């Protein structure tokens, strides 16, 4: 079966290094031919066709092109990505860095959107409602309940945004928090444990926007157990 390969793969001896090892592994012979020759498989430099699979030492990305129903093409691509395939790539040439290595697409970076809301309003609401149990900032630094984490400590957590985005489902908040459209109304059969805190979604967003401006509290290094 023919595989079209560019000159930098054949003239360098890379093809002669790569293809016999694939044959040894899968008992399938691939014969290198010129890039413009008819072939069932092909390494191409063009964007948009085939699977990006190898990258040259100079940064050139090579795509493996084959028909969707080609079992050999799929097997060859999978072998290149396998442990034995990668070792084959890494071992050529013997006297220097690999000429070609497995291409890995850059990981998508998760960009967390900045909270939107009225920071000033959030500051007032946080002190008014949350300050009953939490130390919000220096305005009520002598307040709060001792066992309740301060806003600074909560802000230091990696998942602080998720915590505040759904704080009303975290105990003990369900017993006294009312957010229209998000929580159930309190009734005679399910009364609020204390005077209820009622917030709109706009007010929740304002509180989160305020917390986003806070400096996380330095909680020190994690506890180590020997």
N, CA and C of each residue as an Amber inpcrd file, in Angstrom:
protein
   678
   0.8500000  -1.1900000   0.0000000   0.0000000   0.0000000   0.0000000
   0.8910000   1.2490000   0.0000000   0.5650000   2.2050000  -0.8510000
   1.3960000   3.3970000  -1.0070000   1.0270000   4.4770000   0.0060000
   2.0540000   5.1910000   0.4590000   1.8540000   6.3430000   1.3230000
   2.7090000   7.4820000   0.7860000   2.0720000   8.5800000   0.4080000
   2.7890000   9.7350000  -0.1310000   3.4630000  10.4910000   1.0090000
   4.7470000  10.7720000   0.8180000   5.5190000  11.4460000   1.8630000
   6.3770000  12.5350000   1.2400000   6.5140000  13.6780000   1.9080000
   7.3360000  14.7710000   1.3740000   8.8190000  14.4130000   1.4300000
   9.6420000  15.1220000   0.6550000  11.0810000  14.8120000   0.5870000
  11.7830000  14.8110000   1.9370000  11.3870000  15.7070000   2.8390000
  12.0770000  15.7690000   4.1310000  11.8710000  14.5030000   4.9700000
  10.8670000  13.7240000   4.6080000  10.6460000  12.4610000   5.3130000
  11.3750000  11.2970000   4.6510000  11.4930000  11.3610000   3.3270000
  12.1560000  10.2530000   2.6170000  13.6630000  10.4650000   2.5070000
  14.0810000  11.6800000   2.1720000  15.5090000  11.9410000   1.9670000
  16.3140000  11.8550000   3.2610000  15.6520000  12.0910000   4.3770000
  16.3560000  12.0770000   5.6650000  16.5230000  10.6710000   6.2290000
  15.8280000   9.7030000   5.6270000  15.8670000   8.3440000   6.1540000
  14.7600000   8.0680000   7.1540000  13.9240000   9.0910000   7.4110000
  12.8430000   8.9290000   8.3840000  11.8500000   7.8590000   7.9460000
  11.4740000   7.8730000   6.6650000  10.5130000   6.8820000   6.1720000
  11.0520000   5.4670000   6.3440000  12.3320000   5.2860000   6.0430000
  12.9510000   3.9680000   6.1600000  13.0470000   3.5190000   7.6230000
  13.0390000   4.4790000   8.5280000  13.0590000   4.1750000   9.9630000
  11.6510000   3.8580000  10.4640000  10.6780000   4.6110000   9.9970000
   9.3130000   4.5390000  10.5200000   8.5130000   3.3510000   9.9960000
   8.4550000   3.2230000   8.6740000   7.5250000   2.2710000   8.0640000
   7.8210000   0.8100000   8.3870000   9.0740000   0.3630000   8.3920000
   9.3280000  -1.0360000   8.7450000   8.8740000  -1.3870000  10.1630000
   8.9400000  -0.4320000  11.0640000   8.5240000  -0.6930000  12.4390000
   7.0140000  -0.8230000  12.5400000   6.3010000  -0.0630000  11.7200000
   4.8480000  -0.2360000  11.6620000   4.5090000  -1.6000000  11.0700000
   5.2390000  -1.9930000  10.0350000   5.0160000  -3.2980000   9.4070000
   5.2780000  -4.4220000  10.4010000   6.3410000  -4.2930000  11.1720000
   6.6740000  -5.3220000  12.1550000   5.5580000  -5.4600000  13.1870000
   4.9450000  -4.3320000  13.5220000   3.9100000  -4.3280000  14.5630000
   2.5850000  -4.8660000  14.0450000   2.2220000  -4.4930000  12.8080000
   0.8810000  -4.8070000  12.3150000   0.8540000  -5.6690000  11.0530000
   2.0240000  -6.0580000  10.5600000   2.1020000  -6.8850000   9.3540000
   1.4510000  -6.2040000   8.1500000   1.6100000  -4.8910000   8.0920000
   1.0890000  -4.1170000   6.9590000   2.2430000  -3.3240000   6.3640000
   2.5200000  -3.5410000   5.0760000   3.6250000  -2.8490000   4.4100000
   3.1360000  -1.5540000   3.7760000   3.8120000  -0.4620000   4.0920000
   3.5290000   0.8310000   3.4800000   4.7580000   1.2490000   2.6850000
   4.5410000   1.5790000   1.4180000   5.6420000   1.9500000   0.5330000
   5.6100000   3.4470000   0.2600000   6.6810000   4.1810000   0.5890000
   6.7000000   5.6240000   0.3660000   6.7700000   5.9750000  -1.1110000
   5.9550000   6.9570000  -1.5100000   5.9630000   7.4600000  -2.8860000
   6.0090000   8.9760000  -2.8360000   6.2370000   9.5940000  -3.9840000
   6.3450000  11.0540000  -4.0720000   5.0250000  11.7200000  -3.6720000
   5.0910000  12.9540000  -3.1880000   3.8920000  13.6470000  -2.7160000
   2.7750000  13.7500000  -3.7470000   3.1340000  13.8470000  -5.0420000
   2.1100000  14.0130000  -6.0700000   1.6590000  12.6830000  -6.6690000
   2.0690000  11.5740000  -6.0810000   1.6810000  10.2570000  -6.5920000
   0.3610000   9.8130000  -5.9750000  -0.3340000   8.9230000  -6.6860000
  -1.5740000   8.3630000  -6.1580000  -1.2380000   7.4550000  -4.9770000
  -1.9380000   7.6350000  -3.8770000  -1.6550000   6.8390000  -2.6870000
  -2.8880000   6.8150000  -1.7900000  -3.0410000   5.7160000  -1.0590000
  -4.1820000   5.5930000  -0.1500000  -3.9730000   6.4070000   1.1190000
  -2.7150000   6.6230000   1.4800000  -2.3690000   7.4390000   2.6370000
  -1.3930000   8.5170000   2.1940000  -1.3910000   9.6360000   2.8910000
  -0.4610000  10.7070000   2.5240000  -0.2060000  11.6270000   3.7080000
   1.0350000  12.0630000   3.8320000   1.3920000  13.1300000   4.7620000
   1.3620000  14.4420000   3.9860000   0.5660000  15.4050000   4.4470000
   0.4420000  16.6970000   3.7760000   0.7440000  17.8210000   4.7540000
   1.2160000  18.9250000   4.1740000   1.4610000  20.1140000   4.9920000
   0.2670000  21.0630000   4.9720000  -0.6720000  20.8470000   4.0610000
  -1.7840000  21.7740000   3.9080000  -2.7100000  21.7350000   5.1260000
  -3.2860000  22.8930000   5.4320000  -4.2580000  22.9640000   6.5130000
  -5.6160000  22.4870000   6.0200000  -6.4080000  21.9970000   6.9380000
  -7.7980000  21.7010000   6.6290000  -8.0810000  20.3170000   6.1020000
  -7.0750000  19.5010000   5.8190000  -7.3250000  18.1480000   5.3370000
  -6.5950000  17.1560000   6.2370000  -7.2320000  16.0290000   6.5040000
  -6.5990000  15.0010000   7.3030000  -6.4670000  15.3560000   8.7720000
  -5.7280000  14.5230000   9.4880000  -5.5310000  14.7020000  10.9210000
  -4.1360000  15.2610000  11.1990000  -4.0690000  16.3650000  11.8950000
  -2.7630000  16.8980000  12.3010000  -2.1320000  15.8870000  13.2460000
  -0.9960000  15.3180000  12.8560000  -0.4670000  14.1940000  13.6290000
   1.0160000  14.2990000  13.9600000   1.8190000  14.9360000  13.0790000
   3.2470000  15.0880000  13.3480000   3.6420000  16.5550000  13.2530000
   4.6990000  16.9000000  13.9640000   5.2470000  18.2450000  13.8510000
   6.7570000  18.1230000  13.6920000   7.2790000  18.8370000  12.7080000
   8.7080000  18.7770000  12.4380000   9.5050000  19.6080000  13.4160000
  10.8000000  19.4130000  13.3970000  11.6940000  20.1540000  14.2810000
  11.5920000  21.6530000  14.0330000  11.2330000  22.0300000  12.7990000
  11.1180000  23.4490000  12.4510000   9.7280000  24.0110000  12.7190000
   8.8410000  23.2000000  13.2890000   7.4980000  23.6650000  13.6130000
   6.4510000  23.3760000  12.5610000   6.8370000  22.7720000  11.4440000
   5.8720000  22.4340000  10.3990000   4.9630000  21.3060000  10.8770000
   3.6630000  21.4880000  10.6940000   2.6870000  20.4710000  11.0940000
   2.3300000  19.6210000   9.8840000   2.3390000  18.3180000  10.0650000
   2.0120000  17.3820000   8.9850000   0.7140000  16.6660000   9.3320000
  -0.1600000  16.5850000   8.3290000  -1.4560000  15.9450000   8.5070000
  -1.4650000  14.6180000   7.7680000  -2.0610000  13.6250000   8.3660000
  -2.1930000  12.3210000   7.7310000  -3.5550000  12.2600000   7.0600000
  -3.5330000  12.0480000   5.7490000  -4.7680000  12.0400000   4.9640000
  -5.0770000  10.6140000   4.5300000  -6.2970000  10.1910000   4.7800000
  -6.7450000   8.8760000   4.3120000  -8.2660000   8.8620000   4.2850000
  -8.8280000   7.9400000   3.5250000 -10.2790000   7.8470000   3.3920000
 -10.9030000   7.4690000   4.7350000 -12.0990000   7.9750000   5.0220000
 -12.7500000   7.6760000   6.2990000 -12.9210000   6.1860000   6.5640000
 -13.0760000   5.4090000   5.4810000 -13.3020000   3.9720000   5.6630000
 -12.0120000   3.1580000   5.5520000 -10.8700000   3.8280000   5.5680000
  -9.5940000   3.1230000   5.4490000  -9.1640000   2.5650000   6.8070000
  -9.2580000   1.2510000   6.9500000  -8.8490000   0.6140000   8.2050000
  -7.3490000   0.7660000   8.4260000  -6.5800000   0.7030000   7.3340000
  -5.1270000   0.8470000   7.4550000  -4.7530000   2.2570000   7.8920000
  -5.4180000   3.2520000   7.3000000  -5.1500000   4.6280000   7.6900000
  -5.4300000   4.8660000   9.1610000  -6.5640000   4.3410000   9.6300000
  -6.9050000   4.4940000  11.0430000  -5.8960000   3.7820000  11.9340000
  -5.4940000   2.5980000  11.5210000  -4.5470000   1.8120000  12.3090000
  -3.1810000   2.5050000  12.3630000  -2.7540000   3.0890000  11.2430000
  -1.4640000   3.7750000  11.2000000  -1.4910000   5.0140000  12.0920000
  -2.5870000   5.7730000  12.0230000  -2.7130000   6.9690000  12.8610000
  -2.6990000   6.5980000  14.3400000  -3.4380000   5.5470000  14.6870000
  -3.4810000   5.1170000  16.0870000  -2.1160000   4.6220000  16.5550000
  -1.3980000   3.9440000  15.6640000  -0.0720000   3.4500000  16.0370000
   0.8970000   4.6030000  16.2850000   0.8370000   5.6360000  15.4470000
   1.7120000   6.7910000  15.6430000   1.4770000   7.4350000  17.0060000
   0.2350000   7.4100000  17.4530000  -0.1010000   8.0370000  18.7390000
   0.1350000   7.1000000  19.9220000   0.3740000   5.8380000  19.6470000
   0.5690000   4.8630000  20.7200000   1.9680000   4.9850000  21.3170000
   2.1980000   4.2690000  22.4150000   3.5160000   4.2770000  23.0320000
   4.6200000   3.8140000  22.1000000   4.4610000   2.6420000  21.4320000
   5.4930000   2.1910000  20.4950000   5.7130000   3.1650000  19.3480000
   4.6260000   3.7770000  18.8560000   4.7630000   4.7370000  17.7670000
   5.5450000   5.9610000  18.1930000   5.2520000   6.4670000  19.3810000
   5.9660000   7.6440000  19.8660000   7.4430000   7.3380000  20.1200000
   7.7200000   6.1450000  20.6210000   9.1200000   5.7660000  20.8290000
   9.8680000   5.6920000  19.5040000   9.1630000   5.2300000  18.4620000
   9.7750000   5.1750000  17.1330000  10.1130000   6.5790000  16.6450000
   9.2030000   7.5160000  16.8600000   9.4490000   8.8970000  16.4540000
  10.6220000   9.4910000  17.2290000  10.6460000   9.2340000  18.5160000
  11.6640000   9.8450000  19.3760000  13.0620000   9.2750000  19.1510000
  13.1320000   8.1100000  18.5080000  14.4450000   7.4680000  18.3310000
  15.1120000   7.7930000  16.9970000  14.5520000   8.7680000  16.2490000
  15.1770000   9.1530000  14.9750000  15.3620000  10.6570000  14.9240000
  16.5880000  11.0950000  14.6090000  17.7960000  10.2850000  14.4040000
  18.4230000   9.8890000  15.7360000  19.3930000   9.0200000  15.6810000
  20.0210000   8.5310000  16.9010000  20.9530000   9.5650000  17.5250000
  21.4660000  10.4770000  16.6980000  22.4920000  11.4080000  17.1750000
  21.9810000  12.8310000  17.3790000  20.7020000  12.9870000  17.6860000
  20.1850000  14.3340000  17.8820000  18.7310000  14.3140000  18.3020000
  18.1390000  15.4950000  18.4420000  16.7280000  15.5590000  18.8160000
  15.8520000  14.9900000  17.7070000  14.6510000  14.4950000  18.0400000
  13.7660000  13.8940000  17.0380000  13.4950000  14.8470000  15.8790000
  13.4980000  14.2860000  14.6810000  13.1980000  15.0820000  13.4980000
  11.7090000  15.3910000  13.4290000  10.9090000  14.4230000  13.8560000
   9.4560000  14.5900000  13.8960000   8.9430000  14.0390000  15.2260000
   7.9710000  14.7230000  15.7920000   7.3410000  14.2580000  17.0250000
   5.8300000  14.3170000  16.8600000   5.1450000  13.7200000  17.8140000
   3.6880000  13.6990000  17.7560000   3.1410000  15.1070000  17.9760000
   2.2160000  15.5040000  17.1270000   1.6030000  16.8230000  17.2600000
   0.5310000  16.7740000  18.3320000   0.5540000  17.7360000  19.2030000
  -0.4710000  17.8570000  20.2320000  -1.1010000  19.2320000  20.1100000
  -2.4020000  19.2390000  19.9220000  -3.1050000  20.5120000  19.7930000
  -3.0110000  21.2790000  21.1050000  -2.8200000  22.5910000  21.0500000
  -2.7530000  23.3850000  22.2790000  -4.0300000  23.2160000  23.0880000
  -3.8670000  23.0500000  24.3810000  -5.0360000  22.8980000  25.2450000
  -5.8230000  24.2000000  25.2680000  -7.1350000  24.0630000  25.2140000
  -7.9830000  25.2480000  25.2650000  -7.9290000  25.8320000  26.6640000
  -7.6540000  27.1020000  26.7290000  -7.5970000  27.7620000  28.0160000
  -8.9830000  28.2500000  28.3970000  -9.3770000  27.8560000  29.6010000
 -10.6820000  28.2790000  30.0910000 -10.5700000  29.7000000  30.6240000
 -11.2800000  30.5870000  29.9910000 -11.2560000  31.9800000  30.4230000
 -12.5180000  32.2520000  31.2220000 -12.3270000  32.5200000  32.4920000
 -13.4750000  32.7650000  33.3500000 -13.9450000  34.2040000  33.1730000
 -15.1960000  34.3420000  32.8120000 -15.7500000  35.6670000  32.5850000
 -15.7820000  36.4430000  33.8970000 -15.4420000  37.6980000  33.8230000
 -15.4780000  38.5330000  35.0120000 -16.9250000  38.7130000  35.4520000
 -17.2060000  38.5860000  36.7610000 -18.5680000  38.7580000  37.2450000
 -19.1030000  40.1350000  36.8770000 -20.3500000  40.1760000  36.4690000
 -20.9820000  41.4470000  36.1280000 -22.0010000  41.7840000  37.2060000
 -21.9760000  42.9720000  37.6790000 -22.9030000  43.3790000  38.7210000
 -22.4520000  44.6860000  39.3390000 -23.3410000  45.2670000  40.1290000
 -23.0760000  46.5430000  40.7920000 -22.2600000  46.2790000  42.0550000
 -20.9720000  46.5950000  42.0070000 -20.0770000  46.3090000  43.1310000
 -20.5100000  47.0510000  44.3920000 -20.8840000  48.3140000  44.2520000
 -21.2870000  49.1050000  45.4180000 -22.5350000  48.5150000  46.0680000
 -23.4980000  48.1290000  45.2370000 -24.7150000  47.5040000  45.7620000
 -24.3720000  46.1820000  46.4370000 -23.4900000  45.4120000  45.7970000
 -23.0940000  44.1310000  46.3650000 -22.4240000  44.2870000  47.7170000
 -21.6300000  45.3350000  47.8690000 -20.9630000  45.6030000  49.1390000
 -21.9840000  45.8600000  50.2460000 -23.0010000  46.6530000  49.9340000
 -24.0440000  46.9620000  50.9150000 -24.8460000  45.7190000  51.2830000
 -25.2150000  44.9450000  50.2610000 -26.0300000  43.7530000  50.4950000
 -25.2640000  42.6970000  51.2770000 -23.9820000  42.5370000  50.9560000
 -23.1720000  41.5400000  51.6540000 -23.0860000  41.8620000  53.1410000
 -22.8670000  43.1330000  53.4580000 -22.7680000  43.5280000  54.8640000
 -24.1160000  43.3850000  55.5640000 -25.1830000  43.7690000  54.8800000
 -26.5190000  43.7410000  55.4720000 -26.9960000  42.3190000  55.7380000
 -26.8910000  41.4660000  54.7370000 -27.4510000  40.1180000  54.8550000
 -26.4250000  39.0730000  55.3000000 -25.2590000  39.0690000  54.6450000
 -24.2640000  38.0270000  54.9320000 -23.4960000  38.3250000  56.2120000
 -23.4100000  39.6180000  56.5650000 -22.6640000  40.0150000  57.7480000
 -23.2780000  39.5340000  59.0440000 -24.4870000  38.9940000  58.9770000
 -25.1130000  38.4470000  60.1810000 -24.3370000  37.2340000  60.6840000
 -23.7190000  36.4990000  59.7630000 -22.9740000  35.2890000  60.1430000
 -21.5020000  35.3500000  59.7490000 -21.2110000  35.9940000  58.6190000
 -19.8390000  36.0420000  58.0990000 -19.1820000  37.3830000  58.4030000
 -17.8810000  37.3540000  58.6290000 -17.1110000  38.5970000  58.6150000
 -16.9100000  38.9390000  57.1470000 -17.4780000  40.0580000  56.7170000
 -17.3950000  40.4520000  55.3130000 -16.0690000  41.1520000  55.0390000
 -15.7780000  42.1670000  55.8070000 -14.5090000  42.9000000  55.6950000
 -14.3090000  43.6800000  56.9880000 -13.4800000  44.7160000  56.9490000
 -13.1570000  45.4480000  58.1750000 -14.3740000  46.1380000  58.7870000
 -15.4330000  46.3030000  58.0070000 -16.6150000  46.9770000  58.5250000
 -17.2800000  46.1770000  59.6390000 -17.1720000  44.8640000  59.6050000
 -17.7510000  44.0520000  60.6810000 -16.7470000  43.0150000  61.1740000
 -15.4820000  43.4280000  61.2430000 -14.4250000  42.4760000  61.5900000
 -14.6050000  41.8790000  62.9820000 -15.3740000  42.5290000  63.8540000
 -15.6170000  41.9940000  65.1880000 -16.9440000  41.2440000  65.2450000
 -17.5940000  41.0810000  64.1030000 -18.8860000  40.4060000  64.0710000
 -18.7720000  38.9870000  63.5550000 -19.8650000  38.4890000  63.0260000
 -19.8820000  37.1420000  62.4790000 -19.9760000  36.0790000  63.5510000
 -20.1250000  34.8590000  63.1170000 -20.1580000  33.7000000  64.0070000
 -18.8130000  33.0010000  63.9040000 -18.2410000  32.6460000  65.0310000
 -16.8800000  32.1220000  65.0590000 -16.6160000  30.9600000  64.1270000
 -17.5810000  30.0510000  63.9800000 -17.3670000  28.8640000  63.1510000
 -17.6390000  29.1110000  61.6730000 -18.0690000  30.3100000  61.3400000
 -18.4150000  30.6340000  59.9520000 -17.2270000  31.2870000  59.2630000
 -16.8000000  30.7800000  58.1040000 -15.6360000  31.3690000  57.4220000
 -15.9050000  32.7930000  56.9660000 -14.8820000  33.6050000  57.0290000
 -15.0080000  34.9820000  56.5590000 -15.0580000  35.0100000  55.0400000
 -15.4920000  36.1270000  54.4940000 -15.5140000  36.2670000  53.0370000
 -14.1000000  36.1930000  52.4710000 -13.1240000  36.7230000  53.2130000
 -11.7400000  36.6710000  52.7430000 -11.2470000  35.2420000  52.6170000
 -11.6370000  34.3930000  53.5930000 -11.2350000  32.9850000  53.5540000
 -11.9340000  32.2550000  52.4150000 -13.2090000  32.5500000  52.2160000
 -13.9440000  31.9200000  51.1140000 -13.3850000  32.3720000  49.7710000
 -13.0050000  33.6480000  49.6970000 -12.4480000  34.1770000  48.4380000
 -11.1220000  33.5050000  48.1020000 -10.4350000  32.9750000  49.0990000
  -9.1410000  32.3280000  48.8690000  -9.2870000  30.9290000  48.2760000
 -10.4990000  30.3870000  48.2950000 -10.7050000  29.0560000  47.7360000
 -10.6980000  29.1140000  46.2090000 -10.1590000  28.0770000  45.6000000
 -10.0720000  28.0470000  44.1370000 -11.4510000  28.0680000  43.4930000
 -12.4450000  27.5080000  44.1740000 -13.7970000  27.4270000  43.6020000
 -14.7320000  28.4680000  44.2080000 -14.1720000  29.5900000  44.6390000
 -14.9870000  30.5950000  45.3130000 -16.1690000  31.0420000  44.4680000
 -15.9520000  31.1940000  43.1640000 -17.0190000  31.6920000  42.2930000
 -18.1920000  30.7240000  42.2780000 -17.8940000  29.4270000  42.1710000
 -18.9590000  28.4230000  42.1670000 -19.6820000  28.3910000  43.5080000
 -18.9390000  28.5680000  44.5970000 -19.5530000  28.5580000  45.9260000
 -20.6000000  29.6600000  46.0650000 -20.2450000  30.8560000  45.6430000
 -21.1680000  31.9770000  45.7870000 -22.2680000  31.9600000  44.7280000
 -21.9800000  31.3450000  43.5960000 -22.9660000  31.3080000  42.5220000
 -24.1680000  30.4470000  42.8910000 -23.9920000  29.5430000  43.8480000
 -25.0960000  28.6760000  44.2790000 -25.0870000  28.5230000  45.8040000
 -24.7530000  29.6070000  46.4830000 -24.6210000  29.5350000  47.9400000
 -25.9150000  29.1100000  48.6130000 -27.0630000  29.3940000  47.9890000
 -28.3480000  29.1390000  48.6170000 -28.6780000  27.6480000  48.7520000
 -27.8890000  26.7820000  48.0930000 -28.1290000  25.3430000  48.2400000
 -27.1910000  24.7360000  49.2830000 -26.2400000  25.5270000  49.7840000
 -25.2910000  25.0310000  50.7750000 -25.8400000  25.2770000  52.1810000
 -25.9310000  24.2230000  53.0160000 -26.4200000  24.3970000  54.3850000
 -25.5970000  25.4460000  55.1180000 -26.2140000  26.2550000  55.9440000
 -27.6320000  26.2420000  56.3320000 -28.5080000  27.1710000  55.4990000
 -27.9850000  27.6970000  54.3890000 -28.6960000  28.7230000  53.6260000
 -30.1060000  28.3340000  53.1570000 -30.3770000  27.0770000  52.7660000
 -31.7300000  26.7530000  52.2860000 -32.8180000  27.0110000  53.3230000
 -32.4430000  27.0330000  54.6050000 -33.4500000  27.1840000  55.6570000
 -33.8990000  28.6240000  55.8640000 -33.2290000  29.5780000  55.2080000
 -33.6460000  30.9710000  55.4040000 -33.4590000  31.8520000  54.1650000
 -33.0090000  31.2980000  53.0530000 -32.7400000  32.1120000  51.8620000
 -33.8520000  31.9520000  50.8390000 -34.3120000  33.0680000  50.3240000
 -35.3750000  33.0640000  49.3240000 -34.9150000  33.8510000  48.1060000
 -34.7990000  33.1650000  46.9650000 -34.4320000  33.8040000  45.7050000
 -35.4960000  33.4280000  44.6810000 -36.4010000  34.3430000  44.3560000
 -37.4890000  34.0330000  43.4280000 -36.9900000  33.3810000  42.1430000
 -37.6340000  32.2880000  41.7820000 -37.2610000  31.5760000  40.5700000
 -36.1700000  30.5540000  40.7890000 -35.5130000  30.6050000  41.9550000
 -34.4180000  29.6800000  42.2350000 -34.7030000  28.8020000  43.4530000
 -35.4680000  29.3110000  44.4000000 -35.7770000  28.5450000  45.6100000
 -37.2870000  28.4900000  45.8090000 -37.7320000  27.5490000  46.6420000
 -39.1500000  27.4240000  46.9580000 -39.5430000  28.4630000  48.0060000
 -40.8110000  28.8910000  47.9150000 -41.3170000  29.8250000  48.9070000
 -41.4310000  29.1180000  50.2580000 -41.2520000  29.8710000  51.3210000
 -41.4650000  29.3190000  52.6470000 -42.9620000  29.2690000  52.9260000
 -43.3940000  28.2240000  53.6030000 -44.8140000  28.0300000  53.9140000
 -44.9560000  27.6950000  55.3940000 -46.2160000  27.5430000  55.8280000
 -46.4540000  27.1760000  57.2250000 -45.8550000  25.8080000  57.5360000
 -45.8710000  24.9360000  56.5150000 -45.3130000  23.5970000  56.7280000
 -43.7940000  23.5750000  56.5460000 -43.2740000  24.6120000  55.9040000
 -41.8130000  24.7230000  55.7260000 -41.4110000  26.1680000  55.9790000
 -41.4220000  26.5720000  57.2400000 -41.0990000  27.9650000  57.5590000
 -39.5920000  28.2140000  57.5550000 -39.2370000  29.4800000  57.4550000
 -37.8260000  29.8570000  57.5440000 -37.3690000  29.7000000  58.9850000
 -36.1450000  29.2370000  59.1740000 -35.6210000  29.0160000  60.5240000
 -35.3820000  30.3400000  61.2520000 -34.9480000  31.3500000  60.4890000
 -34.7260000  32.6820000  61.0360000 -35.3750000  33.6680000  60.0790000
 -35.2430000  34.9490000  60.3760000 -35.8090000  35.9460000  59.4710000
 -35.2170000  35.7320000  58.0800000 -36.0490000  35.4800000  57.0630000
 -35.5280000  35.1100000  55.7390000 -34.7490000  36.2260000  55.0540000
 -33.7880000  35.8010000  54.2730000 -33.0090000  36.7010000  53.4240000
 -33.5580000  36.5500000  52.0160000 -34.1180000  37.6150000  51.4770000
 -34.6960000  37.5700000  50.1350000 -33.8330000  38.3980000  49.1900000
 -33.3590000  37.7530000  48.1260000 -32.4940000  38.4100000  47.1480000
 -32.9780000  38.1080000  45.7370000 -32.8290000  39.0780000  44.8520000
 -33.1080000  38.8460000  43.4340000 -31.8370000  38.3460000  42.7630000
 -31.9680000  37.8330000  41.5330000 -30.7750000  37.3740000  40.8240000
 -29.8210000  38.5330000  40.5530000 -30.3700000  39.7380000  40.3680000
 -29.5240000  40.9190000  40.1560000 -28.7090000  41.2130000  41.4100000
 -29.3390000  41.0540000  42.5670000 -28.6380000  41.3120000  43.8280000
 -27.5730000  40.2510000  44.1030000 -27.8690000  39.0010000  43.7270000
 -26.8650000  37.9400000  43.8770000 -25.6460000  38.2510000  43.0190000
 -25.8880000  38.6620000  41.7700000 -24.7780000  39.0200000  40.8780000
 -23.9830000  40.1990000  41.4280000 -24.6680000  41.1200000  42.0710000
 -23.9800000  42.2730000  42.6580000 -23.0560000  41.8200000  43.7910000
 -23.5260000  40.8930000  44.6170000 -22.7010000  40.3800000  45.7150000
 -21.4730000  39.6630000  45.1700000 -21.6680000  38.8530000  44.1310000
 -20.5450000  38.1310000  43.5310000 -19.5400000  39.1070000  42.9270000
 -20.0440000  40.1610000  42.2790000 -19.1520000  41.1670000  41.6950000
 -18.3350000  41.8550000  42.7850000 -18.9690000  42.1000000  43.9320000
 -18.2450000  42.7050000  45.0600000 -17.1590000  41.7660000  45.5730000
 -17.4960000  40.4940000  45.7340000 -16.5300000  39.5180000  46.2550000
 -15.3470000  39.3690000  45.3090000 -15.6040000  39.4990000  44.0070000
 -14.5200000  39.3790000  43.0250000 -13.4660000  40.4580000  43.2150000
 -13.8500000  41.5830000  43.8130000 -12.8960000  42.6760000  44.0240000
 -12.0860000  42.4960000  45.3110000 -12.4640000  41.5290000  46.1280000
 -11.8040000  41.3390000  47.4190000 -10.4570000  40.6510000  47.2660000
  -9.5380000  40.9750000  48.1510000  -8.2450000  40.3030000  48.1810000
  -8.3890000  39.0060000  48.9700000  -8.0110000  37.8680000  48.3830000
  -8.1200000  36.5950000  49.1040000  -7.2840000  36.6180000  50.3810000
  -7.7860000  35.9990000  51.4240000  -7.0510000  35.9230000  52.6820000
  -5.9390000  34.8930000  52.5620000  -4.7720000  35.2190000  53.0980000
  -3.6460000  34.2790000  53.0890000  -3.8780000  33.2430000  54.1830000
  -4.1860000  32.0160000  53.7570000  -4.4940000  30.9490000  54.7080000
  -3.2720000  30.1130000  55.0590000  -2.1080000  30.4680000  54.5030000
  -0.8940000  29.7200000  54.7890000  -0.7960000  28.4510000  53.9730000
   0.2790000  27.7260000  54.1530000   0.5030000  26.4810000  53.4130000
  -0.4280000  25.3920000  53.9160000  -0.8080000  24.4540000  53.0380000
  -1.6600000  23.3390000  53.4560000  -0.9730000  22.5190000  54.5450000
  -1.7810000  21.9000000  55.3960000  -1.2380000  21.0570000  56.4620000
  -0.6010000  19.8180000  55.8580000   0.5860000  19.4830000  56.3210000
   1.2930000  18.2960000  55.8380000   1.2970000  17.2270000  56.9210000
   1.0600000  16.0000000  56.4920000   1.0650000  14.8720000  57.4210000
   2.2290000  13.9580000  57.0770000   3.1110000  13.7350000  58.0240000
   4.2630000  12.8600000  57.7960000   3.8880000  11.4160000  58.1050000
